């Protein structure tokens, strides 16, 4: 939803400026007048040009959202009124975009809108799982307990995500350094040998001529190469963000040995944990299943599981419907069947997600342990091959002279 800068006259006569998000400027104008403000102007917030890795981001990080929910749950448990708690948390936000969103939520809550509906009105800014969890807590009268359950869900999800990112950081750094080294060799070191060999009009072997030809092309068209690489990256990224592109790449990822299994387990863990949170909070099965499928980061598996909603709605057991997709592990199906027969499905789903989280962590550690030396060996072979291709003619010439 777009963000607007509003210049307003408050009921006490003060002139204030606020940032609000709304579907349109007309809708926001009516909303502000309904709250008792005199609207002087409503203008779209300026979109600032951002340089990657520099400047303030308009995104809300998982860590920021986790901190907000943790603090909100604490304030509600302490007996603070909801509106007062939201006001305190809004004022302490350093992210201006997040602050504007919370201000919108606060204004709606002050006019009698429920907290879940206020967050739902913001569209896809926040996960649907969050709004539905709040709605279940409001209906059961246990908002604090349900919010605490969601905080625990967030904490576990963020923990798994950080472990995955942390495990992949070192291999990615190795790959980046190796690529930089190859570029330096191709643009600085090898051209010096090319000039040396041209002076003697030496008869060079085929591998040396190929490497030197590539080096010359890279040196002469270096900026074109960089521009092409950046353009290709953004083109692939745009295609990847499209519905069809995302589905194709997500399905392809599942077919990659070892890595595909990790992605599969992570998707199942996301699904079972979010479904556990919703069912534990009192959300009926069908709405909980609909929302849980949206929490899966792999769109291919999400689409498969979404197809089970109609079958469950018609009375078929969840475990049987998921079994037909072919993407639910046997362990998870067995745990679900036990939960369905004993009436403890939320607990069984939580145990299932915990088991898969542990398996992901252990498998990831083994994968990284094997991956790091493989990167070093492969890049060592590439660098050694480049150097040997340019040194070989020189060595053979020296041996003939000797």
Secondary structure, 3 states (H helix, E strand, C coil): CCEEEEEEECCCCCEEEEEEECCCHHHHHHHHHHCCCEEEEEEECCCCCCCCCCCCCCCCCHHHHHHHHHHHHHHHHCCCCHHHHHHHHHHCCCCHHHHHHHHHHHHHHHCCCCHHHHHHCCHHHCCHHHHHHHHHHHHHCCHHHHHHHHHHHHHHHHHHHHHHHHHHHHHHHHHHHHHHHHHHHHHHHHHHHHHHHHHHCCCCCHHHHHHHHHHHHHHHCHHHHHHHHHHHHHHHHHHHHCHHHHHHHHHHHHCCCCHHHHHHHHHHHHHHHHHHHHHHCCCCHHHHHHHHHHCCCCHHHHHHHHCHHHHHHCCCCHHHHHHCCCCCCHHHHHHHHHHHHHCCHHHHHHHHHHHHHHHHHHHHHHHHHHHHHHHHHHHHHHHHHHHHHHHHHHHHHHHHHC
